[in-house]
């Protein structure tokens, strides 16, 4: 047998590389537990219209990228083999020829980072070849398969780690794992304010999981679930697994904020997806489509489900995703379950359904301060806003209260401070409102908002989900104003003290 050389592990789109986690692969994955290594296996790199399966890739932020080809060759397969180098091998690093792999990785770096990224080191995983058996192979084969670049079936964890470390000396100026792997694997890259953040393991598993029927995603506050839903939609559209996806957001404002994020993710990814196949709608917009199909009068802004809608089918989308289900009326959720009986449905935080998927990790800042004030809320709010403006911009402040309170606040603030205030209206379009102001919002207006400093008044204890949401939009300080002590206030204090 004569091997002209090793083919690249990038196959055509139809040849999906699926390798179960062998004992050897498990050993390699275990290295990430006590090291700076981040390990991805059986993933794909997306590039314009194509996807390239990759068996195993490791990022070491002190050295660079290790790429692996997994080979099932045994000693019996190789014992009588000789090998000759292909012409392209002469300039390939470490003798192993991974030309196509290097090319696609460099293209991603140059397109997104505008540089060559980091150094790439080549390795082989020989699942069925021991280090002793290797010593009996033909010299020509050993020349193009150097021993220090092969992980053998009997390699232990410490030996594997040493081989990886020997690739290059430490370099403490390399980019973070978020930048490198978030550039290569755009389907797991959260892009926010120009910064790239790599999805965590829970999020990546959800993005990769095939949805069938109804799924209830239960997520911790600030878990990144909205970004994850967008990335899952992008992946399914890119792979052409869905012809139509609709994502539901409670308000017009939250819909447009999320759509803006969707376009930012697409711009970062530089991949080809059918933008017309993905829509974000409010509940009223979705119901009105069904009513139009039945030639019934449309809703005027108030969400109502006519009994006839529950008796008729409606082919809305292959996949319908309902974000923030916990703050939507139960009759609307029942309607979604009805129209998606024959298609797939993802609900987020539906309290009436068992959890199918759970996001336990929260990205609420641990250094965030929470303050309780028993006082006259209106006067205290004015004082807090004036104090915060000494070190913060108006756009850093959101006050959440009742409609009556915020109108009175705006009237007093106009004569009390120079900064502009805005009575936020989530039913209006994003372009109609200047969010670079002090925002005065009701508990119904704040979906998808975030602010450094949040002041809460008129606490809505009868709507716990909305109050919880309001508490979690603050990233630096949360100020809770109340007039009288109550059991609900005590419970809220205990909750934050326990955290």
N, C-alpha and C positions, 0 to 999 in steps of 0.2 A: 504494500500500500504506500502511496506517495501523496503527501499533503502539499498542495501548492502554497497554502498558508491558511490562517484562520480568517473566516469571513467575519464582517462586522455583525454585531448582535442586533443592529437595526434591520428589521424585516419590512416587508411591504405591509400596507395598512390591513390587509386581510389576514395576515399571519400573526395572530395575537400570541405573544409569548406569555405562557402561564406556567409558572414553576412553583410547586408547593414549597412551604418552608421546611427544608431538610434540617437535620441536626446541625450541619455545618452553617447553614444560613441563620439558624437560631443563635449559634455561638457568636456570629458576627453582629447580629442585632443586639445581643446582650452587652456588647461593648459600649453602646450609647448610654447605658445606665450610669456609669461612673466616669464618663469622659466628655470631651467637647464635641464628639462625633455625632452627626445627625444622619440617620440611615433611612433611605427610601428603597423599597423593593417593588418590582412589578408595577411601575408607573409609566406614564407616557409623557413625552415632550411634544407640545403642540407648536406647530410652525405654519403660519398662514392657513392652508387648507389641509395639511397633512398632520398625522400623529405618528410618533416614533416610539415604539415600546422600548423600555430600558429595564434590564433585568435587575441591576443593583447599582446604586450610586450612593456615595458617602461624601459628606462635606466636613472637612476638618478646617476650622477657621484659623489654624496655625500653619497649615501647609497648602491646602487646595482641595481639588476634587479627585476622588478615587472612583474610577469606573470599572465595572466587572463584566466579564462574559462568563456565563455559567455553562460548563461543558460536562456532559455525561460520559465522556470517554473513559473506558477502563484500561487496565494494563494490557489485557488481551487485544483491545482495539489498536493499541499503539506499539506493542512490543516489536513488531516487524516493520514499523513505518520509518520512512525517511522524509525529510522536508527540505524544500528550497524556498528562498525568500522571493516574494513578489517584488517588482521594481519599487512599488510604493513603500515597502518596508524599510528601505535604507534610511529614510528621513524620519521614520516613526520613532517616537520616544520609547525607550526601554524595549526595543525590538518588536514588541507586540503591535500588530497593525490594527488600529481602531480608527482608521481615517474618517469614515463617515460619521462616527460618533463625535470626534473632535470637531468636524466641520459644522454639524448642526448646533453643537453647544456654543461654538465661537460665533455663529450667526446670531443666536439668541442674545448673547452678551453684547455684540456690536449693535444690534437693532435697538435694544432696550437700555443698555448702559453706555453705549458708544465707546466701548473699549473691549479688550480681549478677555476681560474677567480675571480668572485665576488659573494657576497651573493645573494641568490634568495628568493624572498618573493611571497607568493601565495595569489591571490585574485579571487573573483567571481564577475561577472557582472550579476545582476538579473534584466533583462529588464522589467519584468512584476510583480515584487514584491516590495511593498513599505516597508519602515522601520516600520510603524505601523502594517502592516500585519505580519511581521516577529515575532513580540512580541507574536502572538497567535499560533505560531508553537510549536510542541512537543519539550520538553526539550532535548530529545535524538538527535533530528535534529539540535537544536541550538548548541549542544555540538560540533558536527563535522562541523557545519557551523557557526563559530564565527562571531558575528555581526561586529566587527572591521575589518574583512577581506572581507566584502561584500559591493559592491557599489549598492545601491538600485535605483529603478526607480525614486524616488523623491529626491535623493541625489543632493545637489547643488555643484558647483565647489569648493567652499571653504571647504566644508565638505570632498569632495573627496581628495583634496590636503592635508588636515590634516591627513586623514587615511594613505595616502602614507608616509607622513613625520614621522608618529608614528612608522613606521616599524623598524627603527633603528636610533641611534644617527648619526650625521654627521661624515663622514670620508673623510678628504681632501687628502688622498693619493691613492684614487682609480684611475684605468686607465681611459684614455679619452674615449669618446663615439666612436671615430674612431676605437680604438683598440677593444673594447668590441663588438659593433654591426658589425664592419667589420670582426670580427672573426666568429660571429654567422651567419651572412648573407653574405657569400662569393660572391654572385652574385652582391653585391653592394660595393665591396671592391676594391679600387684602390691601388695597391701595387707598390710603386716606391722607388727604392734604399733602400729596406728593411723596409720602413715605410708604415703603413696602413692608408688610407684616405677613409672615408665613402662618397659615392656618395651623391650629394645634391638631393633635392626633384625633380627637373626637370629631372635629370639623371635617378633617380629610376623609375619615371613614364614612361620614354622612354623605359627603360629595360623591364618593365612589360607590355607595350602596344603591342597588337597583330598587326603585320604589314600585310597589305593586299593591293596588288597592288603597286603603287609607292608612296613613302614618300620622301619629301625633308626636311632634317634637316638643319635649319639655325642656326649657332652657333657663339657666340662672340669669339674674339681671346682668345686663351688659356682657352677654356671652359672645357677641359677634354674630348672632343668629341671622340678622338681616343680610349682612355681607355674605354669609355662608349660603343663604338661599339664592342670592344672585349668582354666586360662583357655581352652584349646582345647576342652575338654569343654563348658564353659559356652557358648561361642559356637555349637558344633554343636547343643547342645540348644535354645538360643534360636532359631536359624534353622530348627529342626525338621529338620535334616539327618540326625539319628540318633534312633531310638526308644529305644535302650538302649545305654548305655556302661558298661563295667566297667573299673576301674583296679585293678591288682594291686600290693600292697605286701607286703614279706616278712614283717612281724610285725604282731601285733594292735596294739601300741603305735604303730608308724609309720602304720598304717592310720587310727587314731583321731586322731593329730596332723594327718594330711593332711585328714581329714574336717572337722576343726575349721577348718582354713584355707579349705576349700571354702565352708563356711557364711559365713565372714568376707568372702570375695570376693563371694558372692551378696548379702550384706547391703549391701556398698558399692555394688554395681551397681544395685540397685533395678530389676531387670528380672524378668520372669515366665518362669521355666523350670520344667519338670516335675522336681522333686527326686527323685521315685521312679524316674526314668529313668536316674539316675546312682548307681552303687554303688562302694565301695572294699572289696575283699575280700583276704584272705590266700590264698596258694596252697592251703592245706588247705581253706578254705571253698569255693573254686571247685571243687576236685576232689570234695568231698563232695556238691555239687549234682549233679554228673554221676553219682556213685555212687548217689545217691538215685533219680535218673531210671531207672537200670538195676536198682533194687531190690537193690543190693549193700551190704554192711556199710560204714559210714563209717569214715574215718580217726580215730584217737585223738589226733592232734596231730603225729605223725611223717609227713612228706610221702613218699608212695609212689604211683607210677603203675602200676596194674594193667595187664597186657597187653590186657585186654578194652577198656579205655578207649581204647586206640590203634586199636581196630578198629571203634569206634562213633562216629557223629557226635554233636555236642552243640551246639545253637544257644544259645550263652551270651549273646552280645551282637552288635549291629551293628558296634561298635568295641570291641576289647579292648586295653587299654594295660597293658604290663608294665614298671613302673619298677624300677630296680636289677637288671636282668637279669644283670649281671656277678657278683652274689653269690647268685644262685639256681642250683640244680642243673640241669645240662644236660638231664636227662630231663624235667624240668618244662617247659623251654622247647620241647623237641620236642613235648610234649603240647599246648602252646598253638598251635604251628604247625599241628598236626593238626586241632584243633577249629575253628580259624579259617580253614580252607582256602577256604571260600566267603564269608567275611566279612573285615573289615579288622583289622589287627593292628599295633600300635606297640610295638616293643621298645626299651628304653633301655639302651645300652651292652652289647649282645650281642656278645661277642668272636668268636663263630663266624660272624657275618654281616658283610657289607660295609656301610660307612656309607652311609646314604641322605641323612641330614641331620646337620649338625655344628654344635654350639654351641662356638665357640672362646673366647668371652669368659668369664673367671672373675671372681667377685666376692670371692675370698679377699682379706682386707685386706692391702695391701702393707706395712703397718707391723707386721704380726704377727711376733712373735719365736719362734724355734725354738731350744731348748737341748738338748744331749745330755749325759748324766751317766753315767759309768762308775762304778758303786758297788753297794752292796747295795740293790736296788730297793725293798724293803719299808721299810727305814729312811729312805731318801731320800724316798720318797713321803710318809711321816709328816712329815718336816721341811718339804717343799715345801707341803703342805696347811696346816701351821701358819703358814708365812710368807705364803702367799697370803691367808689369812683376816684378816691385819692390815689389808688394803686392799680385800678383796672379800667378797661374800656367799657363803654355802655353796652357794646355787643357781647360782653362777658357775663351779663346779668339777665336772669329771667325771674320774673315774679309770677307765681301761679296762685290764682285766687278765684273768687266768684266774679260774675259779670259786673255786678254792682260795685264791688270793691275796686276792681281795676279801673273803672271809669272815674271813680273818685280819686284814685291814686294818680292817674294821668293828669287830672285837673290840677292837683296840688304840685306835682312834679314839674309841670310846665312853668310854674312861677318860682320853683325851688332850686332847680338845677339847669345847666345849659344844655346838657345832653338831650338828644331826641328820644322820645318814647313811642312805642307802637302797640296799639291794641291788636294783638295777633288774631287772625281769623283763619283757622285751618281749612275752611271751606273755599277760601280764595286761592288763586294761583300764586306760585312762588314769585313770579315776575311783578305781581301787583303789590308786594310788600317788601319793605326795606328791613331785612333781618339784621342789618348792622346798626341796631338801636337797642335800647333797653326794652325787652319784650315783656309785655303784660298779657298773660295768657290765662285761659281757663283750663281746667283739668282735661277738657276734651280736645284741646288744641296742640298738645305737646308731643304727640307721637313723632319719633325720629329726631326730636330736638336734643341738643346737648349744650351745656353752658358751664363755665368755670364756677359761677356763683348762682345759687338758686335759693329763692325765698318762697316759702310756702305759707299761705294763709287760708282761712276757711276750710280746714281739713275735712275731706270728704270720707269719713269713716264708714259710711254706708256703701261706698264704692271702693273697696280695699285695693282692687287691681289698679285703678287709676291713681290712687294715692301712692301705691308702691312704685308705679312707673314714674311719677313726679319726683319721688325721693331719689331715684336712680339716674336722673339726667344731670345731676351735679357732679363735676369732676374734681373740684377743689374744696368748696365749702357749701354746706347745706344748712339753711337757717329755717327753723320751724317755729312759727309764731302762733300762740294760742292765748285765750283769755282766762280760761278756768281749767284747773286740774280735772282729769277724768281717768277712768280705767283705760280708755283707748290711748291716752297720752302716756300713761305709765307703761303700757304694753310696747308702745313705740320706743320709749326710752330704753326699756329692757332689751329690745331687739338690737338697738345700736350699741348698747353697752356690751352685749354678748359678742359683738363683732370686733 
